[in-house]
Amino acid sequence: MQTLRTDITPGNTADINGKEHLFFSGFSYLGLHTHPLFKEALKAGIDRYGTIFISSRIANVQLSLYDELEHALATALHQQAAATFSSGYMASQAAVQYAATQGTLLYAPSAHPALWVGKPVIPDTTWHDWAAQTITLINSHPDDTFVIVADGVNPLTSTINDFSWLTQLKRKALVLIDDSHGIGILGPTGNGITHTLPPHQDYLLAASLAKAYSVQGSVVAGRGAHIAAIKKLPLFTAGTPLMPANAYAFLQSLSLHDTQRALLHKQIAYFKIITGDLLNIHNPFLLPMFILQQSAGIETQLLEHDIIISSFRYPSPDSPPINRIVVSAHHTSHQLDILHKLLKNIIIDSRLGTMD
């Protein structure tokens, strides 16, 4: 895995040492960070609000724009209320620190480190087995309170996690879900994992707004009482709020979100179809992440042909390397054709080499 340096933020291409490469990495799934209309909205936000709001969220002078943003996000996520933060990590930490006061934390497999309190033991088992164990644990301890802590989407395996088993719980548990890679993408309106969740449970949703919406900020949404308590935490009261121009650009781009989401799903479906002849590409849920299985070294071969994919160790430097193709709304069908043709040639050449 070679580390590449650039002086320009990539879009669907990246400039590496003055040479253009096709770029299938990163996030910005809706492609907004390069979209002219979104950039104009962001510029207008800077002209109107400046580069920062110069007080905390609990100061005696408060910016009504944040209330508008939080109302819009709560509505989009079908929750009573929302709190916004300047980063996805802060939102998840605020949510889990509050959740830890509500009961025993039950972590799901592969729960993102942003959801960790201290150094929890993350289950090394399948999602199915963990869910079955969790059902048994909660149902057999009627006098205890529990908090389920999980991700909505696992971007490292291109999986939408299944929460249908929550209907088997005999009583409510607080369910904290980080939906950073689902919000803006999943559901008919981009409401993320919420459109798959069973009703009549107590949910707390945390999400980065950067992954889909290209906004440097985040949200925690849930019942009004939960959000009111979270807004008393130091992570909210003492943290610098997200850049107001980002909030403004988000609110001004709601129709653009719909347009770009439709384009993203079109490109994902197209790439899924044309790569149907490549057995080592995994994407069962039509997410923006196509996992290249058993593909060690393919990132180097693609780079030799001026194509960059996502290839690094995550979530820690000691994690196994993962090769992924990230498709965004700003990719063209022609670019996807080029990538498919090259992947096919590399795989064929690899097989021929193995046969020799």
C-alpha positions in Angstrom: 0.0 0.0 0.0 1.8 3.1 -1.3 1.0 6.4 0.3 0.2 9.0 -2.3 0.4 12.8 -1.9 -1.7 15.4 -3.6 -2.0 19.2 -3.3 -5.7 19.2 -4.6 -8.7 17.5 -3.0 -9.7 14.7 -5.4 -13.1 14.6 -7.2 -13.6 11.8 -9.6 -9.9 12.3 -10.5 -6.9 13.0 -8.4 -3.7 14.9 -9.3 -0.6 12.9 -8.2 2.7 14.6 -9.0 1.1 16.6 -11.9 -0.5 13.5 -13.4 -4.3 12.9 -13.5 -5.6 9.6 -12.1 -9.1 8.2 -11.9 -10.1 8.3 -8.3 -12.3 5.6 -6.7 -11.6 6.1 -3.1 -12.6 8.4 -0.2 -16.3 9.2 0.4 -18.4 12.2 -0.6 -20.9 9.6 -1.9 -23.2 12.2 -3.4 -20.3 14.0 -5.1 -21.4 17.4 -3.6 -17.9 18.7 -2.7 -17.2 19.2 -6.4 -20.7 20.1 -7.4 -20.9 23.8 -8.7 -24.4 24.4 -7.1 -23.3 23.1 -3.7 -20.1 25.1 -3.8 -22.1 28.2 -4.6 -24.3 27.6 -1.7 -21.3 27.2 0.6 -19.8 30.4 -0.7 -23.1 32.2 -0.1 -23.1 30.8 3.4 -19.6 32.2 4.1 -20.7 35.6 2.7 -23.7 35.6 5.1 -22.3 34.0 8.2 -18.5 34.2 8.0 -16.2 31.3 8.5 -17.2 30.4 12.1 -19.8 31.2 14.8 -17.9 32.8 17.6 -19.7 31.5 20.6 -20.5 28.1 22.1 -23.9 26.5 21.6 -25.1 27.6 25.1 -23.9 31.2 25.0 -26.4 34.0 25.6 -26.4 34.8 21.8 -27.2 31.8 19.7 -27.5 31.3 15.9 -31.0 30.3 14.8 -29.5 28.5 11.8 -28.4 25.6 14.0 -32.0 25.2 15.2 -33.2 25.1 11.6 -30.6 22.5 10.7 -31.4 20.3 13.7 -35.1 20.4 12.9 -34.5 19.4 9.3 -32.3 16.5 10.4 -34.7 15.3 13.1 -37.5 15.3 10.5 -35.4 13.5 7.9 -34.4 10.8 10.4 -38.0 10.5 11.7 -36.9 11.4 15.3 -38.2 13.9 17.8 -35.1 16.1 18.1 -31.5 16.4 17.0 -28.2 17.9 18.2 -25.4 18.8 15.8 -21.6 18.7 16.3 -18.6 19.6 14.3 -17.4 16.1 13.5 -18.8 12.6 13.3 -16.4 11.4 16.0 -17.8 14.0 18.5 -21.4 13.0 17.7 -20.8 9.3 18.3 -18.8 10.0 21.5 -21.6 12.3 22.8 -24.2 9.7 22.0 -22.3 6.8 23.5 -21.2 8.7 26.6 -24.9 9.6 27.3 -26.0 6.0 26.4 -23.5 4.6 29.0 -25.5 6.4 31.7 -28.7 4.6 30.6 -27.6 0.9 30.9 -25.0 -1.7 30.2 -23.4 -1.3 26.8 -23.7 -4.3 24.5 -21.3 -3.8 21.5 -22.0 -5.3 18.1 -19.2 -6.9 16.0 -17.1 -4.3 14.2 -18.6 -1.4 16.1 -16.6 1.7 15.0 -14.0 3.1 17.4 -15.9 6.4 17.5 -18.6 4.5 19.5 -16.1 3.1 22.1 -16.1 4.1 25.7 -12.6 3.2 27.0 -11.4 -0.1 25.6 -14.5 -2.3 25.2 -14.3 -5.9 24.1 -15.8 -6.0 20.7 -17.4 -9.4 19.9 -15.4 -11.6 17.5 -18.3 -13.4 16.0 -20.9 -13.1 13.2 -23.7 -10.6 13.3 -26.2 -13.4 13.4 -24.7 -15.2 16.3 -24.2 -11.9 18.2 -27.8 -11.0 17.7 -29.0 -14.3 19.0 -26.8 -14.0 22.1 -28.0 -10.5 22.7 -31.7 -11.5 22.5 -31.1 -14.3 25.0 -29.1 -12.0 27.4 -31.7 -9.1 27.4 -34.7 -11.4 27.7 -33.2 -13.4 30.5 -32.4 -10.3 32.6 -35.7 -8.5 33.1 -34.4 -6.3 35.9 -31.4 -5.0 34.0 -31.2 -2.2 31.4 -29.1 -2.5 28.3 -27.9 -0.3 25.4 -27.2 -1.9 22.0 -24.3 -0.2 20.3 -23.8 -0.8 16.6 -23.1 0.6 13.1 -25.9 0.8 10.6 -23.6 0.1 7.6 -20.2 -1.6 7.6 -18.3 0.2 4.9 -15.4 -2.3 5.1 -17.6 -5.2 4.1 -20.2 -3.3 2.1 -23.0 -4.6 4.4 -26.2 -3.1 5.7 -26.6 -4.6 9.2 -29.9 -6.3 10.0 -31.9 -5.1 13.0 -35.1 -7.0 12.4 -34.2 -9.3 15.3 -35.0 -6.4 17.7 -38.7 -7.5 17.4 -37.7 -10.6 19.5 -36.8 -8.5 22.5 -39.5 -8.8 25.2 -38.9 -5.2 26.4 -37.3 -2.1 25.1 -33.6 -1.4 25.1 -31.9 1.8 24.0 -30.4 1.1 20.5 -27.5 3.4 19.5 -26.6 3.2 15.9 -23.9 5.0 14.0 -25.3 5.5 10.5 -22.5 7.6 9.0 -22.4 5.5 5.9 -26.2 5.1 5.5 -27.6 8.6 6.0 -28.1 10.4 2.7 -27.8 7.1 0.8 -30.2 4.5 2.1 -34.0 4.8 2.0 -36.3 6.5 -0.5 -35.5 9.9 1.0 -32.0 9.3 2.2 -33.1 8.8 5.8 -30.6 6.0 6.2 -30.9 2.9 8.3 -34.1 4.3 9.9 -36.2 3.0 7.1 -35.3 -0.6 7.9 -35.7 -0.4 11.7 -38.5 -2.1 13.5 -41.0 0.4 15.2 -41.6 0.7 18.9 -38.0 0.7 19.9 -36.0 3.5 21.6 -33.4 4.6 19.0 -30.5 7.0 19.2 -28.9 7.7 15.8 -25.5 9.3 15.3 -24.0 10.2 11.9 -21.3 12.1 10.2 -22.7 14.6 7.5 -19.4 14.4 5.6 -19.7 10.9 4.1 -22.7 11.6 1.9 -23.4 15.3 2.2 -19.8 16.8 2.1 -20.6 18.8 5.2 -18.0 19.0 8.0 -20.4 18.3 10.8 -22.6 15.6 12.4 -25.8 14.8 14.1 -27.3 12.8 17.0 -31.1 12.3 16.7 -33.6 10.5 18.9 -36.3 11.1 21.5 -36.5 14.7 22.9 -35.5 13.6 26.4 -32.3 11.9 25.1 -31.3 14.9 23.0 -32.0 17.4 25.8 -29.6 15.4 28.0 -27.0 15.2 25.3 -27.1 18.9 24.9 -26.0 19.3 28.5 -22.8 17.2 27.9 -19.4 19.1 27.6 -19.0 17.6 24.1 -21.9 19.8 23.1 -21.7 22.8 25.4 -17.9 23.3 25.2 -17.3 22.2 21.6 -17.1 24.6 18.7 -20.2 24.2 16.6 -20.0 23.2 12.9 -19.2 26.0 10.5 -22.4 27.9 9.9 -21.8 28.1 6.1 -21.9 24.3 6.1 -25.3 24.3 7.8 -26.5 26.9 5.3 -25.2 24.9 2.3 -26.9 21.7 3.6 -30.3 23.4 4.0 -30.0 25.1 0.6 -29.2 21.8 -1.2 -32.1 19.5 -0.1 -33.4 19.1 -3.7 -29.8 18.6 -4.9 -29.4 15.8 -2.4 -32.3 14.0 -4.1 -30.9 14.5 -7.6 -27.4 13.3 -6.6 -28.7 10.3 -4.6 -30.6 9.1 -7.7 -27.5 9.6 -9.8 -25.4 7.7 -7.2 -27.8 4.7 -7.3 -27.8 4.7 -11.1 -24.0 4.5 -11.2 -23.8 1.8 -8.5 -26.4 -0.3 -10.4 -24.5 0.2 -13.6 -21.1 -0.8 -12.2 -22.8 -3.8 -10.5 -24.1 -5.0 -13.9 -20.9 -4.5 -15.9 -18.8 -6.2 -13.2 -21.1 -9.2 -13.0 -18.4 -11.2 -14.9 -15.8 -10.6 -12.1 -16.4 -13.0 -9.2 -14.1 -11.4 -6.7 -16.1 -8.1 -6.4 -18.5 -8.1 -3.4 -21.4 -5.7 -3.1 -24.6 -7.5 -2.1 -26.5 -4.5 -0.9 -25.8 -2.0 -3.8 -23.8 0.3 -1.5 -21.1 2.7 -2.9 -18.4 0.3 -1.7 -17.3 -2.6 -3.9 -15.1 -4.9 -2.0 -12.2 -6.6 -3.9 -11.8 -10.0 -2.3 -8.5 -11.9 -2.5 -7.0 -9.0 -4.3 -3.6 -8.3 -2.7 -1.5 -6.3 -5.0 -4.3 -5.2 -7.3 -4.1 -1.7 -6.0 -0.5 -1.4 -7.4 -1.5 -2.8 -10.7 -4.3 -0.3 -11.0 -2.0 2.5 -10.0 0.3 1.6 -12.8 -2.6 2.5 -15.1 -3.4 5.7 -13.3 -6.3 4.4 -11.3 -6.5 4.9 -7.5 -8.8 2.7 -5.3 -9.3 2.7 -1.6 -6.4 0.5 -0.2 -5.2 1.0 3.4 -5.4 -0.5 6.9 -8.5 0.6 8.8 -9.7 1.4 11.5 -6.2 1.2 12.9 -2.7 1.0 11.4 -2.6 -2.7 12.6 -5.9 -3.7 10.9 -5.7 -5.9 7.8 -5.5 -4.0 4.5 -8.8 -3.7 2.6 -9.1 -3.0 -1.2 -12.3 -1.3 -2.1 -13.7 0.6 -5.1 -15.8 3.6 -4.0 -18.4 4.8 -6.5 -19.7 8.3 -6.2 -22.4 10.3 -7.9 -19.7 12.3 -9.7 -18.3 9.3 -11.5 -19.2 8.9 -15.1 -20.3 5.7 -16.9 -17.2 6.1 -19.1 -14.9 6.1 -16.1 -16.6 3.0 -14.7 -16.2 1.3 -18.1 -12.4 2.1 -18.0 -12.1 0.7 -14.5 -14.1 -2.5 -15.4 -12.0 -3.2 -18.5 -8.8 -2.8 -16.6 -10.0 -5.0 -13.7 -11.0 -7.7 -16.1 -7.7 -7.6 -17.9 -5.8 -7.8 -14.6 -7.9 -10.7 -13.3 -7.5 -12.6 -16.6 -3.7 -12.0 -16.6 -3.6 -13.2 -13.0 -5.4 -16.4 -13.8 -3.2 -17.1 -16.8 -0.2 -16.5 -14.6 -1.5 -19.0 -12.1 -2.1 -21.6 -14.8 1.4 -21.2 -16.1 
